[in-house]
């Protein structure tokens, strides 16, 4: 007797039905010769501190061979958890290692949050548009989504969070829009989380990529101000990663939350990967101790600021007749919305690919797939001349699409 086809299994079929083929198209774009990939959220490889990390890796293997080559604690290396607690804590935000879980990259954090907080068919209140990776992490549970229209006038945070199993936000240079959520809206979300008892996820992979102006307070910090003194035990779940600060290949992320939440997430992680790599944890700890982030950050910011300006300049020249956008003050993306509401960016994608450029259509950042009027363009991966050529190719694709009836 043959086994049941995996596609016939209800959970898998449900997941497959909600997964967009366009996602696989632009994630595979980097392997197509000659194609300019402006779709992914990829850092520039030339910013990786290769020599420094190589030296650190050699040192930690020699100094801690059993620890870095064997199994480690599920919740992470204790010294690294202490270092992260010290990095993000303050007098107003007391943190201990009990508040910290080390994850295998930011994506594992999203997966663990879904495992702990999300029932099958449960309600998520998600900042709209929503990070594609988060949608993919939670789709197996077939959740329903309530869109958080944080930027709309009259946004009611209490009503938006009420009844949700958790709320999800990317307040610093949101993926996909690149926008910065203001202090007033952050405070409203925090107050609503405290009032409703809804867990509030603050996903912050881009917070250090700030090109203009001053950083805004984290929602985790705002939450701590309304709590009694003592280690943090509020409703905000803060997520971060070294992927944009040092290198994504380290696969080092973290979750900072109330100890009870960390304990629950640790149990979920135990059944996921048992433990994060001891080698990369030791490398990350040494990088923090020697100030590697502070050393490489000025070069990263200068590189990305130049590329952002190059992209936006090319867009003014080639795309101004088709799209509207804002110049982001940080992050990795420009979000461009078509002036013509009938312009379908799902239909634009194959024309763009044929012209030798790939961008991300807005439908993949909408759980319903209905938002098809915008594109997300990444500026961190490619040098300025390549960005300009990519935008020129995109304009050519638009003209080709318009010239073809239907």
C-alpha positions as a Markdown table, in Angstrom:
| # | Residue | x | y | z |
|---|---|---|---|---|
| 1 | Unk | 0.0 | 0.0 | 0.0 |
| 2 | Unk | 1.5 | 3.4 | -1.0 |
| 3 | Unk | 1.8 | 6.2 | 1.5 |
| 4 | Unk | -0.5 | 9.2 | 1.3 |
| 5 | Unk | 0.9 | 11.9 | -1.0 |
| 6 | Unk | 2.2 | 14.8 | 1.2 |
| 7 | Unk | 0.2 | 17.3 | -0.9 |
| 8 | Unk | -3.0 | 15.5 | 0.2 |
| 9 | Unk | -2.3 | 16.0 | 3.8 |
| 10 | Unk | -4.7 | 18.7 | 5.0 |
| 11 | Unk | -2.2 | 20.8 | 6.9 |
| 12 | Unk | 0.3 | 20.8 | 4.1 |
| 13 | Unk | -2.4 | 21.5 | 1.4 |
| 14 | Unk | -3.7 | 24.4 | 3.5 |
| 15 | Unk | -0.1 | 25.8 | 3.8 |
| 16 | Unk | 0.6 | 25.3 | 0.1 |
| 17 | Unk | -2.6 | 27.1 | -0.9 |
| 18 | Unk | -1.6 | 30.2 | 0.9 |
| 19 | Unk | 2.1 | 30.3 | -0.3 |
| 20 | Unk | 2.8 | 32.6 | -3.2 |
| 21 | Unk | 4.9 | 31.2 | -6.1 |
| 22 | Unk | 6.2 | 34.8 | -6.6 |
| 23 | Unk | 8.1 | 34.4 | -3.3 |
| 24 | Unk | 10.2 | 31.6 | -4.7 |
| 25 | Unk | 10.7 | 33.6 | -7.9 |
| 26 | Unk | 12.4 | 36.5 | -6.3 |
| 27 | Unk | 14.3 | 34.5 | -3.7 |
| 28 | Unk | 15.9 | 32.5 | -6.5 |
| 29 | Unk | 16.7 | 35.7 | -8.5 |
| 30 | Unk | 20.3 | 35.9 | -7.1 |
| 31 | Unk | 21.2 | 32.7 | -9.0 |
| 32 | Unk | 20.2 | 34.0 | -12.5 |
| 33 | Unk | 23.3 | 35.3 | -14.4 |
| 34 | Unk | 23.1 | 38.9 | -15.4 |
| 35 | Unk | 19.9 | 39.7 | -13.4 |
| 36 | Unk | 20.0 | 42.6 | -11.0 |
| 37 | Unk | 18.4 | 41.4 | -7.8 |
| 38 | Unk | 16.7 | 44.3 | -6.0 |
| 39 | Unk | 14.0 | 42.1 | -4.5 |
| 40 | Unk | 15.6 | 40.5 | -1.4 |
| 41 | Unk | 16.6 | 42.0 | 1.9 |
| 42 | Unk | 20.3 | 41.2 | 1.6 |
| 43 | Unk | 23.2 | 43.1 | 3.1 |
| 44 | Unk | 26.3 | 43.9 | 1.1 |
| 45 | Unk | 29.0 | 41.2 | 1.4 |
| 46 | Unk | 31.8 | 43.8 | 1.2 |
| 47 | Unk | 30.7 | 45.1 | 4.6 |
| 48 | Unk | 31.3 | 41.8 | 6.3 |
| 49 | Unk | 34.3 | 42.0 | 8.7 |
| 50 | Unk | 36.0 | 38.9 | 7.3 |
| 51 | Unk | 39.5 | 39.2 | 8.7 |
| 52 | Unk | 38.2 | 40.1 | 12.2 |
| 53 | Unk | 35.7 | 37.2 | 12.3 |
| 54 | Unk | 38.3 | 34.8 | 11.0 |
| 55 | Unk | 40.7 | 35.7 | 13.8 |
| 56 | Unk | 37.9 | 35.6 | 16.4 |
| 57 | Unk | 36.8 | 32.1 | 15.2 |
| 58 | Unk | 40.3 | 30.7 | 15.4 |
| 59 | Unk | 40.7 | 32.1 | 18.9 |
| 60 | Unk | 37.4 | 30.8 | 20.3 |
| 61 | Unk | 37.9 | 27.3 | 18.9 |
| 62 | Unk | 41.3 | 27.1 | 20.5 |
| 63 | Unk | 40.2 | 28.5 | 23.8 |
| 64 | Unk | 36.8 | 26.7 | 24.1 |
| 65 | Unk | 37.0 | 23.6 | 22.0 |
| 66 | Unk | 34.5 | 21.4 | 23.9 |
| 67 | Unk | 32.0 | 24.3 | 24.2 |
| 68 | Unk | 32.0 | 25.5 | 20.6 |
| 69 | Unk | 32.1 | 22.0 | 19.0 |
| 70 | Unk | 29.6 | 20.3 | 21.3 |
| 71 | Unk | 26.0 | 20.8 | 22.4 |
| 72 | Unk | 25.2 | 23.8 | 24.5 |
| 73 | Unk | 22.3 | 25.1 | 26.7 |
| 74 | Unk | 19.0 | 25.4 | 24.9 |
| 75 | Unk | 18.5 | 29.0 | 26.0 |
| 76 | Unk | 22.0 | 30.0 | 24.8 |
| 77 | Unk | 25.5 | 30.6 | 26.1 |
| 78 | Unk | 25.1 | 32.2 | 29.6 |
| 79 | Unk | 27.8 | 34.8 | 29.0 |
| 80 | Unk | 26.2 | 35.8 | 25.7 |
| 81 | Unk | 22.8 | 36.1 | 27.3 |
| 82 | Unk | 24.4 | 38.3 | 30.0 |
| 83 | Unk | 26.1 | 40.5 | 27.3 |
| 84 | Unk | 22.7 | 41.0 | 25.5 |
| 85 | Unk | 21.0 | 41.8 | 28.8 |
| 86 | Unk | 23.7 | 44.4 | 29.4 |
| 87 | Unk | 23.5 | 45.8 | 25.9 |
| 88 | Unk | 19.8 | 46.4 | 25.9 |
| 89 | Unk | 19.1 | 46.9 | 29.6 |
| 90 | Unk | 19.3 | 50.2 | 31.6 |
| 91 | Unk | 18.3 | 51.6 | 34.9 |
| 92 | Unk | 14.8 | 52.0 | 33.5 |
| 93 | Unk | 14.8 | 48.6 | 31.8 |
| 94 | Unk | 16.4 | 46.1 | 34.2 |
| 95 | Unk | 17.3 | 42.9 | 32.4 |
| 96 | Unk | 19.0 | 39.7 | 33.4 |
| 97 | Unk | 19.8 | 36.5 | 31.5 |
| 98 | Unk | 16.4 | 35.2 | 32.5 |
| 99 | Unk | 15.0 | 37.8 | 30.0 |
| 100 | Unk | 17.1 | 36.6 | 27.1 |
| 101 | Unk | 16.9 | 33.6 | 24.7 |
| 102 | Unk | 19.5 | 33.2 | 22.0 |
| 103 | Unk | 18.0 | 32.0 | 18.7 |
| 104 | Unk | 19.3 | 30.6 | 15.4 |
| 105 | Unk | 18.7 | 33.9 | 13.5 |
| 106 | Unk | 15.6 | 36.1 | 13.6 |
| 107 | Unk | 13.5 | 33.7 | 11.7 |
| 108 | Unk | 13.7 | 31.1 | 14.4 |
| 109 | Unk | 12.3 | 33.6 | 16.8 |
| 110 | Unk | 9.3 | 34.2 | 14.6 |
| 111 | Unk | 8.7 | 30.4 | 14.4 |
| 112 | Unk | 9.0 | 29.9 | 18.1 |
| 113 | Unk | 6.5 | 32.8 | 18.8 |
| 114 | Unk | 4.0 | 31.1 | 16.5 |
| 115 | Unk | 4.5 | 27.7 | 18.3 |
| 116 | Unk | 4.0 | 29.2 | 21.7 |
| 117 | Unk | 1.3 | 31.8 | 21.1 |
| 118 | Unk | -0.7 | 30.9 | 18.0 |
| 119 | Unk | -3.5 | 28.4 | 18.0 |
| 120 | Unk | -4.7 | 26.9 | 14.6 |
| 121 | Unk | -6.8 | 29.6 | 13.0 |
| 122 | Unk | -5.9 | 32.1 | 15.7 |
| 123 | Unk | -6.0 | 35.9 | 15.2 |
| 124 | Unk | -2.8 | 37.9 | 14.6 |
| 125 | Unk | -2.8 | 41.7 | 14.6 |
| 126 | Unk | 0.0 | 42.5 | 12.1 |
| 127 | Unk | 1.5 | 45.8 | 11.0 |
| 128 | Unk | 0.4 | 46.2 | 7.4 |
| 129 | Unk | 2.0 | 45.5 | 5.0 |
| 130 | Unk | 3.7 | 42.6 | 6.8 |
| 131 | Unk | 7.2 | 41.1 | 6.7 |
| 132 | Unk | 7.0 | 38.1 | 4.3 |
| 133 | Unk | 9.1 | 35.9 | 6.6 |
| 134 | Unk | 6.7 | 36.3 | 9.4 |
| 135 | Unk | 3.8 | 35.3 | 7.2 |
| 136 | Unk | 5.7 | 32.2 | 6.0 |
| 137 | Unk | 6.6 | 31.3 | 9.6 |
| 138 | Unk | 2.9 | 31.3 | 10.8 |
| 139 | Unk | 1.1 | 30.1 | 7.7 |
| 140 | Unk | 1.1 | 26.4 | 8.8 |
| 141 | Unk | -1.3 | 27.3 | 11.6 |
| 142 | Unk | -3.7 | 29.0 | 9.1 |
| 143 | Unk | -4.1 | 32.1 | 11.2 |
| 144 | Unk | -6.4 | 35.0 | 10.4 |
| 145 | Unk | -5.0 | 38.5 | 10.2 |
| 146 | Unk | -6.2 | 41.9 | 11.4 |
| 147 | Unk | -4.2 | 44.6 | 9.6 |
| 148 | Unk | -2.7 | 47.2 | 11.9 |
| 149 | Unk | -3.0 | 50.4 | 10.0 |
| 150 | Unk | -0.6 | 52.2 | 12.3 |
| 151 | Unk | -0.1 | 55.2 | 10.1 |
| 152 | Unk | -3.8 | 56.0 | 9.5 |
| 153 | Unk | -5.3 | 59.0 | 11.2 |
| 154 | Unk | -7.4 | 57.9 | 14.2 |
| 155 | Unk | -5.8 | 54.6 | 14.6 |
| 156 | Unk | -7.3 | 52.9 | 17.6 |
| 157 | Unk | -4.6 | 50.7 | 19.1 |
| 158 | Unk | -6.8 | 49.1 | 21.8 |
| 159 | Unk | -9.4 | 48.0 | 19.3 |
| 160 | Unk | -6.7 | 46.8 | 17.0 |
| 161 | Unk | -5.1 | 44.5 | 19.6 |
| 162 | Unk | -8.2 | 43.4 | 21.4 |
| 163 | Unk | -8.8 | 39.7 | 20.9 |
| 164 | Unk | -5.6 | 38.9 | 19.1 |
| 165 | Unk | -3.3 | 36.2 | 20.3 |
| 166 | Unk | -0.4 | 38.6 | 19.6 |
| 167 | Unk | 0.4 | 41.7 | 17.7 |
| 168 | Unk | 3.4 | 41.9 | 15.3 |
| 169 | Unk | 5.3 | 45.1 | 14.4 |
| 170 | Unk | 8.6 | 46.2 | 12.7 |
| 171 | Unk | 8.7 | 49.7 | 14.0 |
| 172 | Unk | 12.2 | 50.6 | 12.8 |
| 173 | Unk | 12.3 | 51.0 | 9.0 |
| 174 | Unk | 9.6 | 48.4 | 8.5 |
| 175 | Unk | 10.1 | 45.5 | 6.1 |
| 176 | Unk | 8.6 | 46.1 | 3.6 |
| 177 | Unk | 7.9 | 49.8 | 3.6 |
| 178 | Unk | 11.1 | 51.2 | 5.2 |
| 179 | Unk | 9.0 | 53.5 | 7.3 |
| 180 | Unk | 9.7 | 54.6 | 10.9 |
| 181 | Unk | 6.8 | 54.3 | 13.4 |
| 182 | Unk | 6.7 | 57.5 | 15.5 |
| 183 | Unk | 6.9 | 57.7 | 19.2 |
| 184 | Unk | 3.2 | 58.5 | 19.7 |
| 185 | Unk | 2.1 | 55.4 | 17.8 |
| 186 | Unk | 4.7 | 53.3 | 19.6 |
| 187 | Unk | 3.4 | 54.5 | 23.0 |
| 188 | Unk | -0.2 | 53.8 | 21.9 |
| 189 | Unk | 0.7 | 50.2 | 21.0 |
| 190 | Unk | 2.5 | 49.7 | 24.2 |
| 191 | Unk | -0.4 | 51.1 | 26.3 |
| 192 | Unk | -2.8 | 48.9 | 24.3 |
| 193 | Unk | -0.8 | 45.8 | 25.0 |
| 194 | Unk | -0.7 | 46.6 | 28.8 |
| 195 | Unk | -4.5 | 47.3 | 28.7 |
| 196 | Unk | -5.6 | 44.3 | 26.7 |
| 197 | Unk | -3.0 | 41.8 | 27.8 |
| 198 | Unk | -2.1 | 41.1 | 24.2 |
| 199 | Unk | 1.5 | 40.1 | 23.6 |
| 200 | Unk | 3.3 | 42.8 | 21.4 |
| 201 | Unk | 6.1 | 41.5 | 19.2 |
| 202 | Unk | 8.7 | 44.2 | 18.4 |
| 203 | Unk | 10.9 | 42.8 | 15.6 |
| 204 | Unk | 13.9 | 45.0 | 15.2 |
| 205 | Unk | 16.5 | 43.7 | 12.7 |
| 206 | Unk | 17.1 | 47.1 | 11.1 |
| 207 | Unk | 17.3 | 49.4 | 14.2 |
| 208 | Unk | 21.0 | 50.2 | 13.9 |
| 209 | Unk | 20.7 | 51.1 | 10.1 |
| 210 | Unk | 19.8 | 54.7 | 10.9 |
| 211 | Unk | 21.0 | 57.2 | 8.3 |
| 212 | Unk | 19.3 | 60.4 | 9.2 |
| 213 | Unk | 18.0 | 61.8 | 12.6 |
| 214 | Unk | 18.2 | 60.2 | 16.0 |
| 215 | Unk | 17.0 | 56.7 | 17.0 |
| 216 | Unk | 13.6 | 56.5 | 18.7 |
| 217 | Unk | 12.9 | 54.6 | 22.0 |
| 218 | Unk | 12.2 | 50.9 | 21.6 |
| 219 | Unk | 8.7 | 49.8 | 22.6 |
| 220 | Unk | 10.4 | 47.5 | 25.1 |
| 221 | Unk | 11.8 | 50.6 | 26.8 |
| 222 | Unk | 8.4 | 52.4 | 26.7 |
| 223 | Unk | 6.8 | 49.3 | 28.3 |
| 224 | Unk | 9.3 | 49.2 | 31.1 |
| 225 | Unk | 8.6 | 52.8 | 32.1 |
| 226 | Unk | 5.0 | 51.8 | 33.0 |
| 227 | Unk | 6.1 | 48.7 | 35.1 |
| 228 | Unk | 7.3 | 48.4 | 38.7 |
| 229 | Unk | 11.0 | 48.3 | 39.3 |
| 230 | Unk | 12.7 | 44.9 | 39.0 |
| 231 | Unk | 13.5 | 42.6 | 36.0 |
| 232 | Unk | 11.3 | 43.3 | 33.0 |
| 233 | Unk | 8.0 | 41.2 | 33.0 |
| 234 | Unk | 5.8 | 43.2 | 30.6 |
| 235 | Unk | 3.9 | 42.2 | 27.4 |
| 236 | Unk | 6.5 | 43.3 | 24.8 |
| 237 | Unk | 8.6 | 40.6 | 23.1 |
| 238 | Unk | 11.7 | 42.2 | 21.6 |
| 239 | Unk | 13.5 | 40.5 | 18.7 |
| 240 | Unk | 16.9 | 41.3 | 17.2 |
| 241 | Unk | 19.7 | 39.8 | 15.1 |
| 242 | Unk | 23.3 | 40.2 | 14.2 |
| 243 | Unk | 22.5 | 39.6 | 10.5 |
| 244 | Unk | 22.4 | 43.3 | 9.6 |
| 245 | Unk | 25.0 | 44.4 | 12.2 |
| 246 | Unk | 27.8 | 42.0 | 11.4 |
| 247 | Unk | 26.9 | 39.1 | 9.0 |
| 248 | Unk | 23.8 | 36.9 | 8.4 |
| 249 | Unk | 25.8 | 33.7 | 8.2 |
| 250 | Unk | 26.4 | 33.8 | 12.0 |
| 251 | Unk | 22.7 | 33.0 | 12.5 |
| 252 | Unk | 22.6 | 34.7 | 15.8 |
| 253 | Unk | 19.4 | 36.3 | 17.0 |
| 254 | Unk | 17.8 | 36.9 | 20.3 |
| 255 | Unk | 14.5 | 37.4 | 22.0 |
| 256 | Unk | 14.1 | 39.6 | 25.1 |
| 257 | Unk | 10.9 | 39.2 | 27.1 |
| 258 | Unk | 9.4 | 38.4 | 30.4 |
| 259 | Unk | 11.0 | 35.4 | 32.1 |
| 260 | Unk | 7.8 | 33.3 | 31.8 |
| 261 | Unk | 7.8 | 34.0 | 28.0 |
| 262 | Unk | 11.5 | 33.1 | 27.7 |
| 263 | Unk | 10.8 | 29.8 | 29.6 |
| 264 | Unk | 8.0 | 28.9 | 27.2 |
| 265 | Unk | 10.0 | 29.8 | 24.1 |
| 266 | Unk | 13.0 | 27.8 | 25.4 |
| 267 | Unk | 10.8 | 24.7 | 25.6 |
| 268 | Unk | 9.7 | 25.3 | 22.0 |
| 269 | Unk | 13.3 | 25.8 | 20.9 |
| 270 | Unk | 14.3 | 22.5 | 22.5 |
| 271 | Unk | 12.0 | 20.7 | 20.1 |
| 272 | Unk | 13.2 | 22.8 | 17.1 |
| 273 | Unk | 17.0 | 22.7 | 17.0 |
| 274 | Unk | 18.1 | 21.8 | 20.6 |
| 275 | Unk | 20.6 | 24.6 | 20.7 |
| 276 | Unk | 22.1 | 27.4 | 18.6 |
| 277 | Unk | 25.6 | 26.8 | 17.4 |
| 278 | Unk | 28.2 | 27.2 | 20.2 |
| 279 | Unk | 30.8 | 28.3 | 17.7 |
| 280 | Unk | 28.8 | 31.3 | 16.4 |
| 281 | Unk | 27.6 | 32.2 | 19.9 |
| 282 | Unk | 31.2 | 32.4 | 21.1 |
| 283 | Unk | 32.2 | 34.4 | 18.0 |
| 284 | Unk | 29.2 | 36.8 | 18.6 |
| 285 | Unk | 30.2 | 37.2 | 22.3 |
| 286 | Unk | 33.8 | 38.0 | 21.4 |
| 287 | Unk | 32.6 | 40.4 | 18.7 |
| 288 | Unk | 30.5 | 42.2 | 21.3 |
| 289 | Unk | 33.4 | 42.3 | 23.8 |
| 290 | Unk | 35.9 | 43.8 | 21.4 |
| 291 | Unk | 33.4 | 46.4 | 20.0 |
| 292 | Unk | 33.3 | 44.9 | 16.5 |
| 293 | Unk | 29.8 | 46.3 | 15.8 |
| 294 | Unk | 30.9 | 49.8 | 16.7 |
| 295 | Unk | 34.0 | 49.4 | 14.5 |
| 296 | Unk | 32.1 | 48.3 | 11.3 |
| 297 | Unk | 28.9 | 50.3 | 11.7 |
| 298 | Unk | 30.3 | 53.7 | 10.3 |
| 299 | Unk | 31.4 | 51.9 | 7.1 |
| 300 | Unk | 28.0 | 50.1 | 6.8 |
| 301 | Unk | 26.0 | 53.2 | 7.3 |
| 302 | Unk | 28.1 | 55.2 | 4.8 |
| 303 | Unk | 27.8 | 52.5 | 2.2 |
| 304 | Unk | 24.1 | 52.1 | 2.6 |
| 305 | Unk | 23.4 | 55.8 | 2.8 |
| 306 | Unk | 25.2 | 56.3 | -0.6 |
| 307 | Unk | 23.2 | 53.4 | -2.1 |
| 308 | Unk | 19.9 | 54.7 | -0.8 |
| 309 | Unk | 20.5 | 58.1 | -2.3 |
| 310 | Unk | 21.6 | 56.5 | -5.6 |
| 311 | Unk | 18.5 | 54.4 | -5.8 |
| 312 | Unk | 16.1 | 57.3 | -5.0 |
| 313 | Unk | 17.9 | 59.6 | -7.5 |
| 314 | Unk | 17.5 | 57.0 | -10.3 |
| 315 | Unk | 13.9 | 56.5 | -9.3 |
| 316 | Unk | 13.2 | 60.2 | -9.7 |
| 317 | Unk | 14.8 | 60.1 | -13.2 |
| 318 | Unk | 13.1 | 56.9 | -14.4 |
| 319 | Unk | 10.1 | 56.0 | -12.3 |
| 320 | Unk | 8.6 | 59.4 | -11.3 |
| 321 | Unk | 5.8 | 59.1 | -13.8 |
| 322 | Unk | 4.6 | 55.8 | -12.4 |
| 323 | Unk | 5.2 | 55.6 | -8.7 |
| 324 | Unk | 5.2 | 57.7 | -5.5 |
| 325 | Unk | 7.6 | 56.9 | -2.6 |
| 326 | Unk | 9.3 | 58.3 | 0.5 |
| 327 | Unk | 13.1 | 58.4 | 1.0 |
| 328 | Unk | 13.6 | 56.2 | 4.1 |
| 329 | Unk | 15.7 | 57.5 | 6.9 |
| 330 | Unk | 17.0 | 54.0 | 7.6 |
| 331 | Unk | 16.7 | 50.4 | 6.8 |
| 332 | Unk | 17.1 | 48.6 | 3.5 |
| 333 | Unk | 14.1 | 49.3 | 1.4 |
| 334 | Unk | 12.1 | 51.8 | -0.6 |
| 335 | Unk | 8.4 | 51.2 | -0.9 |
| 336 | Unk | 6.9 | 52.6 | -4.1 |
| 337 | Unk | 3.2 | 52.8 | -4.7 |
| 338 | Unk | 1.8 | 53.0 | -8.3 |
| 339 | Unk | -0.1 | 56.2 | -9.1 |
| 340 | Unk | -2.4 | 54.3 | -11.3 |
| 341 | Unk | -4.5 | 52.0 | -9.1 |
| 342 | Unk | -4.9 | 49.6 | -12.0 |
| 343 | Unk | -1.2 | 48.9 | -12.3 |
| 344 | Unk | -0.7 | 45.3 | -11.1 |
| 345 | Unk | 2.8 | 44.7 | -9.8 |
| 346 | Unk | 2.3 | 40.9 | -9.9 |
| 347 | Unk | 1.9 | 41.3 | -13.6 |
| 348 | Unk | 4.9 | 43.6 | -13.7 |
| 349 | Unk | 7.3 | 41.0 | -12.2 |
| 350 | Unk | 7.6 | 38.7 | -15.3 |
| 351 | Unk | 8.3 | 41.8 | -17.5 |
| 352 | Unk | 10.9 | 43.0 | -15.0 |
| 353 | Unk | 12.5 | 39.5 | -15.0 |
| 354 | Unk | 12.6 | 39.5 | -18.8 |
| 355 | Unk | 14.3 | 42.9 | -18.7 |
| 356 | Unk | 16.9 | 41.6 | -16.3 |
| 357 | Unk | 15.8 | 43.1 | -12.9 |
| 358 | Unk | 13.8 | 41.7 | -10.0 |
| 359 | Unk | 11.8 | 43.6 | -7.4 |
| 360 | Unk | 9.3 | 42.4 | -4.8 |
| 361 | Unk | 5.6 | 42.9 | -5.6 |
| 362 | Unk | 3.4 | 44.1 | -2.7 |
| 363 | Unk | 1.1 | 41.0 | -2.8 |
| 364 | Unk | 3.6 | 38.9 | -0.9 |
| 365 | Unk | 3.5 | 41.3 | 2.0 |
| 366 | Unk | -0.3 | 41.0 | 2.3 |
| 367 | Unk | -1.7 | 37.8 | 4.0 |
| 368 | Unk | -4.7 | 38.0 | 1.6 |
| 369 | Unk | -2.5 | 38.6 | -1.5 |
| 370 | Unk | -4.8 | 41.5 | -2.6 |
| 371 | Unk | -2.4 | 44.4 | -2.3 |
| 372 | Unk | -0.9 | 44.4 | -5.9 |
| 373 | Unk | -0.2 | 48.1 | -6.4 |
| 374 | Unk | 3.3 | 48.6 | -4.9 |
| 375 | Unk | 6.8 | 47.3 | -5.0 |
| 376 | Unk | 9.6 | 46.9 | -2.5 |
| 377 | Unk | 13.1 | 47.8 | -3.8 |
| 378 | Unk | 16.2 | 46.9 | -1.8 |
| 379 | Unk | 19.2 | 49.3 | -2.0 |
| 380 | Unk | 21.8 | 47.7 | 0.2 |
| 381 | Unk | 23.0 | 44.8 | -1.9 |
| 382 | Unk | 24.0 | 46.5 | -5.1 |
| 383 | Unk | 26.5 | 49.3 | -5.8 |
| 384 | Unk | 25.1 | 52.7 | -7.1 |
| 385 | Unk | 25.8 | 52.1 | -10.8 |
| 386 | Unk | 24.0 | 48.7 | -10.6 |
| 387 | Unk | 21.1 | 50.3 | -8.8 |
| 388 | Unk | 20.7 | 52.9 | -11.5 |
| 389 | Unk | 20.8 | 50.3 | -14.2 |
| 390 | Unk | 18.3 | 48.2 | -12.4 |
| 391 | Unk | 15.9 | 51.1 | -12.2 |
| 392 | Unk | 16.4 | 51.8 | -15.9 |
| 393 | Unk | 15.5 | 48.2 | -16.6 |
| 394 | Unk | 12.4 | 48.4 | -14.4 |
| 395 | Unk | 11.2 | 51.5 | -16.3 |
| 396 | Unk | 11.7 | 49.6 | -19.6 |
| 397 | Unk | 9.7 | 46.7 | -18.2 |
| 398 | Unk | 6.9 | 49.1 | -17.3 |
| 399 | Unk | 6.9 | 50.5 | -20.9 |
| 400 | Unk | 6.8 | 47.0 | -22.3 |
| 401 | Unk | 3.9 | 46.0 | -20.1 |
| 402 | Unk | 1.9 | 49.1 | -21.0 |
| 403 | Unk | 2.5 | 48.5 | -24.7 |
| 404 | Unk | 0.9 | 45.1 | -24.5 |
| 405 | Unk | -2.9 | 45.2 | -24.5 |
| 406 | Unk | -4.5 | 43.2 | -21.6 |
